[in-house]
Structure formats: structure tokens, C-alpha cells
Amino acid sequence: MIDSRFYVKVLSQTFEPQRMIWLAMHQDYYEGTVADVQAPPEVDAGALVVKHLLNGERGHYGPLEHPQISLSVTGFPHSVMQQARTHRVGVSFDVQSMRYTGQRIYKYFFEDGIDIEDLFYFRPVGCYRSRGGRKYAYSETMRQTDIDIAKHLAKVYAYKLQDGHAEEHARDMLPFNFRQNFVVSFNLRSALHFLDLRSKLDAQKEIVELCELILPCLESWAPQVMAYYVQKRLGKARIAP
């Protein structure tokens, strides 16, 4: 993990999601109503979904849209939120606006015990590569300079609030790397589509990290479906049908 403050927690999820998928799939070709059908146990239902729905890349992902999962995402920079929302993937977000939620930055200058890195994200020192393939080094000196700049801009923000500026006006001064917590809800299909888009090798490092934290939540929730996905699709940038 590149930052210990990154955190993802499940808030709610459909119980036995693979049975839900099996019932939806079964209704497509069942003459009666699945309301009267006893679905197989969760593990067996998952195996049947993989066998009859996913194997062979048949492309019928619609039944995966019925189970829902909601996650709390903590500590990621605003840039991740921007990138996560760039493509419409059937995902719902509720995000700290920095109109109502900037007090933590204001308090940094008037209360003790707040670490600047709890407020803003700075990449670790190391070697990086741009999207175009250019390699560069990010030194400790460069990182400290970025921290000092963030401190200065946060101070400007805090004093603007103290002088009575509106929060949405003062936030114009904040650097793009302020940490922003959010809630995100997926159906299983949209979660896989999100991973397809954001876990590929040339994606932003921080959003790849987000995918890596989301993945175990999905694996424990829908294990058979996710085992298939990890083997066949993860990291290959193959957009979900």
C-alpha cells in the first residue's frame, strides 16, 4: 500500500448475491416465476453463474446488476474522486463537498495535534512514470517543497474562512491533493466495469490502489464470480459487457 491512510469499508451489501444472480438468470428461461423457486446454495449458485453466464465470454452480464454493495472510501486525494467519476459506470457517489466539510483544514492552524498529511496526500519518494512513459524521480526535497506549498495554501484558505469568505470561495485556494472521503454504491456488474477501467497498468497509481482495496470486499461477497473475474479479466482492460 502506498499510503496507510487509504481505507475502504463495506457499509451494506446484498445478502447471498450469487443466489440473487442465479434467480435473475434463471428467470430468463424459466416458464414460471422464480418467486416460487428455491435457488441453490450460495456457493453452488456462484459456480452455476460462472458456468452458464460468464464462461466463454458470452457477454450476458445483466443479471449481475441485481446485487448491490455500498462502500465507505477514506483518505484518497480529490484527484481519485475526479477520475472515478469520469466515466459513467452505473455508480452512485456521495462525496465531501469542501463547502460543508472544510473545518478539519481550518482547525490545522488553530488546534494542535493535526498532521498535514492527514489533510493532504503526497506521493511517496521514489521513481515514477508519466502516462506517456517518461520516467522521473520524486525526491525528498521535492516532496517537502510540495508539503510546504500545501501548508501555505491551506493557511490562506483558513484565514479566508476566518475573514468571512464563503466556503465555496475559500476552497479555490486548496491544492488538488486534499483528502476527500466518499460513499460509493455499485451493482456487481458496475463494480467489475470500474475495476476494468481503473485497475489497468497505465491508470493513476492511487486509483489502482483503490481498486486493490475494493477487490477483497468483492471477493468475500461474491467469491465464485470474483475468482472467475480475477483469473480472466482483472488488469487486462477488457471492458465489462
N, C-alpha and C positions, 0 to 999 in steps of 0.2 A: 504494500500500500504506500502511495506517495505522500499521503497526509493522514495523520491519525485522527483528525477532526472530521473526516468524511464518515458518514454513518447512514445506514438505511435500516428501517424497521417496518415490519408488517403491521398495519393498523387493522385491516379486516380482509377476509378472503372467503370466497365461496367454498362451502364445505364439500368435500369429495368432488373436486372439479372434473375429474376424468369420467365419473359416472354421469355427470351433467352433459359432458360432450357426447358420451355414448348414447344417451337418451335422445339428444338432438339429432345425432347421426342416424339413429335407428328410426326416428320418425320419418326421415326422408323416403324410406322404402317400406315402412310398416303400414298395413292397411288400417289398423285400428288406431287407438290413441295410446301414447306412451304413458299417459297418466295412470293407466292400468297395468303397466309393465314393471316388473321387478328388474332393475338394472343389475348387472354383475357386480361383484365386489370391486372396490376402487382399483386395486392392482390389476385385476383381470380386465376391467373396463379400459384401463390405460393401455394394456397390451393389445386389446382389440381395436382401439382407436389408432394405434400405430400401424397395426396390420392392415386395416381396411380403409383408413383415411389418409395416412401420411406416407406409408411405404410406396416407393415407386414415383414419388413426387407427383401425385395425382392432382395436386393443386386445389383440393376442396377444403379450404381452411375455415369456411363459415361456421361450422359447429364449435370451433374453438373460441368464438366470440361470446358464448354464453357465460362461462365462469369469469368472475371479476376479482381483482385484487387491488388493494389500496396500500400505498407505502408512504412513510414519512422519510424524507430525504433531508439530511442535516449537513451543514458546513461547506457545501460546494460554492464556488465562486459564481457570480452573476453570469459570467460567460457560458457556463454549463447550462444554466437555465435558458439563455438565449438560443443556444444550439439545440437543446432538447425540443424547443417549441418551433424550430424552423420548418420541419416537415409535418404535415397533418397525418398523424398516425392513429387516430381514434383514441386519443389520450386526454384525460381531464387533469388540469393543474390548478392548484390554489397556492399562491406564492406571496411571500413577504413583499410588500409594495415599496418599502422605504418612504412611504408617506405617513404610515402609521407606526412603523417599526424601526425607527432610527435612534431610539433612546440609548441603545447599547453603545453607539458611537459617541453620542453626546456625553454619556457618563464616563467614557475613557479619559476625558480631560478633567473631570471634576470628582472622580472617585478612584481610590487605589485598588490594585489587585486585578486589573483587566489587562490581558496580554494583547498587543496589537495584532498578533496572528490568530486570535480568536475572532477578530473582526474582519480581517483581510487575508486573502490567500496569496502566498508567494511560492512559486515552484521551488523545489529543492535545487541546490547547487548540483551541476552536472552537465553532461553533453546532450544536446537536443538536435532535432532535425525539423526544418520547416516543412510545410505541406509540399513545397516544390522540391524537397530533397536536400536543401542546403544545410550543412552541419554547422553548429556553433556551440561555443562554451558559455555557460552561465556561471560566473564566478561568485565567490562570497562577497566581494566588493560590489559587484553589480546588484546582488540581492539586497545588500544593506542599503544601497542607494535607493532601490525601489521601496524598501520599508520606510526610509526617511521621507520620501516623497508622499507616500500614503499617509504618514503621520501628519505631514503639513496640510494636505488636503482635507483630512479628517478634522483637523483643528479649525480650518476655515469653515467647514460645514457646521461644527459645533458652535462657533461664535456667530454664525449667521442665524442659527436657531435661537441663540441667546438674545440676539438683536431683534427677534420677532419675525424673521423671514418665514414664509410658508415652507412646510417640509418638502413639498414637491419642487420648490425653487432651490432650496439649500442643497438638495441631493444632487443637483447638477455638478457640484464640486467633487463628488466622490469618485475615486478611481473605479475602473470597471471590475476590479477583483474583490469587491466586498462580498462577504459570505451571505448566502441567501437560502433560507430554509423553505421547503415547499412540500406539499402533499400531491402525489400523483396517483391516478387510478387507471389501470389497464384492464381490458379483457385479455385473455391469454393470447389471442391472435395478435392484438396490437402490441403486447409485450414482446412477442417474438419479432415482429416487424421493427420495433425500436432497437432490439439487440442487433438485428441485421444491419440497420443503418449506422449504429453508433459503436459497435464493437470491432469494426474493421481496423486494419493496421494504421491507416492514414487519418483516423479520426483524432480529435483533440484528446490528449492524454487523460485529462480529467474526466471527460465523459466516458472514456473507456473504463476508467476506474469506477464510475457509477454503474456501468453495465456489469462489472465484476462483482459489485456488491448486490445488485439486483438478482443476478443469476442464482445464488444459493437459495434466495427466497422462493424463486420459481421451482427450483429442483426439489425442494422439500414439499412443495404444494402439489405439483403435478409430475411426479418422478419419472414415470414411463415416457410421457410425452417429451419431457426435457432431456432424458437420456438420448432419445432419437435426435432431438434438435442439436444437442452438443456434438454428437457424432457426425451429423450430416450437414449442418448449416452454420454453426457458430463461427464467427470470424471470417466467413467466406463472402460476405457482402452479397448474398443471394436474397433479394427482397421477397418477403413472405407473400404468397398469393392472396 
